[in-house]
Amino acid sequence: MKTLFLTLSLLLWGGLASAERLKDIASVEGVRDNQLFGYGLVIGLNGTGDDTDFTNQSFISMLNQFGINLPDGADTDSDNVAAVSLTATLPPFSKPGQTIDVTVSSLGNASSLQGGTLLLSALKGADGQVYAIAQGNLVVGGLGTGGTDGSRQSITTPTVARIPNGASVEKAVANSFNRGDTLTFNLNRPDFTTAKQVADKINSLLGPGVAQSLDATSIRVTAPRDPSQRVTFLSILENLDVELGRERAKIVVNSRTGTIIIGQDVTVSPAAVTHGSLTVTINANPEGAFPGAGQELAPRQEIETDEESGHMFVFNQGASLNDIVRAVNQVGAAPGDVMAILEGLKQAGALNADLVVI
């Protein structure tokens, strides 16, 4: 088995191509982050805490745990305490004793968490079990100031803070990495061509039938059962360079900012669009040498853009949407005019691409 892995490594490093690594375009099924959530109290605030009922109840409950029993009706209102929610991300393969970052967010009407300290709090997963314990001093990136007249100004958000390495992992999350005889790669962007390329690349390295494309997202690979061998095996596969399939032709239009992103392979069919004083004409004229002599006629597309000032642009090669947008920009058309033209071309069936408006 060691000889096999050495051979695979030599083949891998000797055959690098200009492409994307498998680890950058896909993830291993079952190996993922887990979200944690918790509730806690932040103390030590300089009069910027909250005065909600649930904060007072939590404060009394905390005192009871230390054997301090307050009489009924006792005033527990404190501006130095705030109720907060806790969120954290537990990376895959995290082990007890390791630390993770915690985000602390105010739940009540606290104006700032600056200078606060989080008391010991449990972080739970979706199954309700405790996976980490958080505690520590808060780091607030925002700044808030206020005047005696009630005016207030904030820079970013002072009611959200972080505790770097503020939670200690108490329990590991089980995963399916070491189970079964196969591993499954899931593409970040589903594509049938890319899925086939991944399977072909692995099979060309390990032999026919080792990898199988299940659909546009998943590629199943036969893997060794031994955990150490599986780690080495996966290390080799995730560094394979894979040629990606070309994305569908797409145009993204941001109507709020006027931003237009044109993807690859976007083309337009013959059409004419009039928008206000602006006219865009796309023609496809047959062109070829010695028609009738057995040669096929090739379409020659021309784009004409006309405005009151008499501007005109002609393109003798195949018409792309990039040519149209550049022509429209040269006559000083606003982004809204370009968007209107794109929408008109799409409705007329002349735009050979997906138009996405955000």
C-alpha positions in Angstrom: 0.0 0.0 0.0 2.9 2.4 0.7 4.3 1.7 -2.8 0.8 2.6 -4.2 0.7 5.9 -2.4 4.2 6.8 -3.4 3.4 6.1 -7.0 0.2 8.2 -6.8 2.1 11.1 -5.3 4.7 11.0 -8.1 2.0 10.9 -10.7 0.1 13.7 -9.0 3.0 16.2 -8.8 4.3 15.2 -12.2 1.0 16.0 -14.0 -0.1 19.3 -12.6 -2.1 21.4 -15.1 -3.7 24.8 -15.1 -6.9 23.9 -13.3 -8.7 24.1 -10.0 -7.8 21.7 -7.1 -10.5 19.3 -6.2 -10.4 20.6 -2.5 -11.3 24.1 -3.8 -14.4 23.0 -5.8 -15.8 20.2 -3.7 -16.2 19.0 -0.2 -16.3 15.5 1.3 -19.8 14.3 2.3 -20.2 14.1 6.1 -17.2 16.4 6.8 -18.8 19.7 7.7 -19.0 22.5 10.3 -21.7 22.4 13.0 -23.4 25.4 14.4 -23.7 26.0 18.1 -26.0 28.3 20.1 -26.2 29.4 23.7 -27.5 32.0 26.1 -25.6 33.8 28.8 -25.0 37.0 30.9 -22.4 39.7 30.3 -21.4 41.5 33.4 -19.0 44.4 34.1 -20.7 46.9 31.7 -20.3 50.6 32.5 -24.0 51.4 32.8 -24.7 50.2 29.2 -26.6 47.0 30.1 -30.3 46.3 29.7 -33.3 46.2 32.1 -35.5 43.5 30.6 -37.4 41.0 32.7 -35.6 37.9 31.4 -32.2 39.6 32.2 -33.4 40.1 35.8 -34.6 36.6 36.1 -31.3 35.2 34.7 -29.4 37.4 37.2 -31.5 36.1 40.1 -31.0 32.5 38.9 -27.3 33.0 38.8 -27.2 34.4 42.3 -29.2 31.4 43.6 -26.6 29.0 42.2 -24.1 30.6 44.5 -26.4 30.3 47.5 -27.6 33.9 47.5 -31.3 34.0 48.0 -32.9 37.4 47.4 -36.2 38.3 49.2 -39.3 38.5 47.1 -39.6 41.9 45.4 -36.0 42.7 45.8 -34.7 45.3 43.3 -32.3 43.5 41.0 -32.2 46.1 38.3 -28.6 46.6 37.2 -27.3 48.6 34.2 -24.1 46.6 34.3 -25.6 43.3 33.2 -26.9 42.3 29.7 -28.5 39.1 28.4 -26.8 37.8 25.3 -27.1 35.1 22.7 -24.0 33.1 21.8 -23.1 31.6 18.5 -20.1 29.6 17.4 -19.0 27.3 14.6 -17.6 23.9 15.5 -15.2 22.7 12.7 -15.2 19.1 11.7 -12.9 16.7 13.7 -12.7 19.2 16.6 -11.6 17.4 19.8 -12.3 18.1 23.5 -9.9 20.7 24.8 -9.5 22.6 21.6 -10.9 26.2 21.5 -13.2 28.0 19.1 -14.3 31.7 18.6 -17.6 32.9 20.0 -19.8 35.7 18.8 -21.8 37.5 21.5 -25.0 39.5 20.6 -27.2 41.5 22.9 -30.8 40.3 23.4 -32.2 43.3 25.3 -31.9 47.0 25.1 -28.2 47.3 26.1 -26.5 50.1 24.3 -23.0 48.6 24.3 -21.1 45.5 25.4 -17.8 47.3 25.6 -15.7 46.2 28.6 -18.0 43.3 29.5 -17.2 39.7 30.6 -19.2 36.7 29.6 -20.0 34.3 32.5 -19.7 30.6 32.0 -22.3 29.5 29.4 -23.1 26.3 27.5 -23.1 26.1 23.8 -25.5 23.5 22.4 -26.0 21.9 19.0 -29.2 21.2 17.1 -29.7 18.0 19.1 -29.7 19.9 22.4 -26.5 18.5 23.7 -23.6 20.6 25.0 -20.6 20.7 22.8 -18.6 23.6 24.2 -18.4 25.9 27.2 -17.8 29.7 26.7 -16.4 32.3 29.0 -14.1 35.4 28.7 -13.6 39.1 28.1 -15.4 40.6 25.1 -13.8 42.4 22.2 -16.1 45.0 20.7 -15.3 46.5 17.3 -18.0 49.1 17.5 -18.2 52.4 19.4 -21.4 54.1 20.7 -21.7 57.6 22.3 -24.8 59.4 23.6 -25.7 62.9 24.9 -27.9 64.0 27.8 -30.6 65.1 25.4 -31.1 61.5 24.2 -29.0 61.8 21.1 -26.9 58.9 20.2 -24.3 58.0 17.6 -22.8 54.6 16.8 -19.9 53.5 14.7 -20.5 49.9 13.5 -22.4 47.9 16.1 -21.2 48.0 19.8 -23.9 45.5 20.8 -22.1 42.6 19.0 -18.8 41.3 20.3 -16.3 38.5 19.9 -14.4 36.3 22.2 -11.4 34.9 20.3 -10.8 31.3 21.5 -13.5 31.9 24.0 -15.1 28.5 24.0 -13.6 25.1 25.0 -14.8 22.1 23.1 -16.3 19.5 25.5 -17.6 16.9 23.0 -16.6 15.8 19.5 -19.2 15.4 16.8 -19.3 12.1 15.1 -19.1 11.9 11.3 -19.1 9.3 8.6 -15.5 9.9 7.4 -14.2 6.5 8.5 -17.3 4.5 7.7 -17.9 2.2 4.7 -15.7 1.5 1.6 -16.4 4.8 -0.3 -16.0 8.5 0.0 -18.3 11.0 -1.8 -17.2 14.4 -3.1 -20.0 17.0 -3.5 -19.3 19.9 -5.9 -19.8 23.4 -4.6 -21.4 24.3 -7.9 -23.3 21.5 -9.5 -22.3 20.8 -13.1 -22.5 17.6 -15.1 -19.4 18.3 -17.1 -17.3 19.1 -14.0 -18.6 15.9 -12.2 -17.5 13.8 -15.2 -14.1 15.6 -15.3 -13.6 14.7 -11.6 -14.5 11.1 -12.1 -12.3 10.8 -15.2 -9.4 12.4 -13.5 -9.5 10.0 -10.5 -10.0 7.0 -12.8 -7.1 8.0 -14.9 -4.9 8.0 -11.8 -6.3 5.0 -9.9 -7.8 2.9 -12.5 -11.2 2.4 -14.2 -14.3 2.2 -11.9 -12.7 3.7 -8.8 -14.8 6.9 -9.2 -18.4 7.2 -10.4 -20.4 10.3 -11.1 -23.8 9.9 -9.3 -25.3 13.2 -10.6 -24.3 16.8 -11.3 -23.1 17.2 -7.7 -21.8 13.9 -6.3 -18.8 11.7 -7.2 -18.4 8.5 -5.3 -14.9 7.1 -4.9 -13.8 3.7 -3.5 -11.5 4.3 -0.6 -9.4 2.2 1.9 -11.0 1.3 5.2 -7.9 1.9 7.4 -8.2 5.5 8.8 -4.5 6.4 8.3 -4.6 5.1 4.7 -7.8 6.9 4.1 -6.3 10.2 5.2 -3.3 9.8 2.9 -5.7 8.7 0.1 -7.9 11.8 0.5 -4.8 14.0 0.7 -3.8 12.9 -2.7 -7.2 13.2 -4.3 -8.0 16.6 -2.9 -4.9 18.0 -4.6 -5.8 16.7 -8.0 -6.2 19.5 -10.6 -9.5 19.3 -12.4 -10.6 21.2 -15.5 -14.0 22.8 -14.7 -17.0 22.7 -17.0 -17.9 26.1 -18.4 -20.7 27.8 -16.6 -24.1 28.6 -18.3 -24.2 31.9 -20.1 -25.4 34.4 -17.5 -25.8 38.1 -17.0 -26.3 39.5 -13.5 -27.9 43.0 -13.2 -27.9 44.9 -9.9 -30.8 47.3 -10.3 -29.8 49.3 -7.1 -26.2 50.0 -8.0 -26.4 49.9 -11.8 -23.8 47.1 -11.9 -23.9 44.7 -14.9 -21.8 41.5 -14.9 -21.6 39.6 -18.2 -20.4 36.0 -18.1 -18.7 34.0 -20.7 -20.4 32.6 -23.8 -23.1 35.3 -23.8 -24.4 36.0 -27.4 -27.3 37.7 -29.0 -29.4 36.8 -32.0 -30.5 39.2 -34.7 -32.8 41.9 -33.2 -33.5 45.6 -33.1 -34.2 47.5 -29.9 -35.4 51.1 -29.5 -35.2 52.8 -26.1 -36.0 56.5 -26.0 -33.7 58.2 -28.5 -31.4 55.2 -28.5 -31.6 52.5 -31.2 -29.6 49.3 -31.3 -29.8 47.1 -34.3 -28.3 43.6 -34.7 -28.3 42.1 -38.2 -27.1 38.7 -39.4 -26.2 38.8 -43.1 -25.0 35.8 -45.1 -21.4 36.1 -46.3 -19.3 33.7 -48.2 -17.0 33.2 -51.2 -18.5 31.9 -54.4 -22.0 30.8 -53.2 -23.1 27.8 -55.1 -19.7 26.3 -55.4 -20.3 23.9 -52.5 -19.2 26.3 -49.8 -21.6 27.2 -47.0 -22.6 30.8 -46.2 -21.3 32.1 -42.9 -23.5 34.6 -41.0 -21.9 38.0 -40.6 -23.5 40.0 -37.7 -23.6 43.7 -37.6 -24.6 45.9 -34.6 -25.7 49.5 -35.2 -26.3 51.8 -32.3 -27.9 55.2 -33.1 -28.8 58.2 -31.0 -29.9 61.8 -31.8 -26.2 62.7 -32.2 -25.9 60.2 -35.1 -23.4 57.7 -33.5 -23.2 54.4 -35.3 -21.1 51.3 -34.6 -20.7 48.3 -36.9 -19.1 45.0 -36.0 -18.3 42.6 -38.8 -17.6 39.5 -36.6 -20.0 37.6 -34.4 -22.1 39.8 -32.1 -21.5 39.4 -28.4 -23.3 41.2 -25.7 -20.1 42.8 -24.6 -20.0 44.5 -28.0 -23.6 45.9 -27.5 -22.9 47.2 -24.0 -19.6 48.9 -25.1 -21.5 50.5 -28.0 -24.2 51.8 -25.8 -21.7 53.1 -23.3 -19.9 55.0 -26.1 -23.0 57.1 -26.8 -23.3 57.9 -23.1 -26.3 55.8 -22.2 -27.1 55.4 -18.5 -27.0 51.9 -16.8 -30.7 52.0 -16.7 -30.9 52.2 -20.5 -28.5 49.2 -20.8 -30.7 47.2 -18.3 -33.8 48.0 -20.3 -32.2 46.9 -23.5 -31.1 43.6 -21.9 -34.5 42.9 -20.6 -36.0 43.7 -24.0 -33.6 41.3 -25.7 -34.4 38.6 -23.2 -38.2 39.0 -23.6 -37.8 38.9 -27.4 -35.8 35.6 -27.2 -32.7 37.3 -28.7 -30.5 37.1 -25.6 -28.9 33.6 -25.4 -28.2 33.7 -21.7 -29.9 33.7 -18.3 -30.7 37.2 -17.1 -30.6 37.5 -13.3 -31.8 40.7 -11.7 -30.8 41.3 -8.0 
